[in-house]
Amino acid sequence: MQFLHNHEDFRFFIQEVSKQVGLETFIVEKDYWVTFILKKNSKIRICRRNSF
C-alpha cells in the first residue's frame, strides 16, 4: 500500500489543502498524521478494545 507521506509531492499536497480549507499547513499535516496513526492502531487487536 502506498502512503501519501511517501509521495515526493507530499509537502505540496499539504500546502494545497491548507490553502483550500484556510488552515495553517502544520494543522493540516498534524491531522494527516493523527488520522494515519489512528488507522494503523485500529488494525492492532488490543487497540480495538480501547478505541474511542
Secondary structure, DSSP 8 states (H G I E B T S, - for coil): ---GGGSTTHHHHHHHHHHHHT--HHHHHHHHHHHHHHHHHHTSHHHHHT--
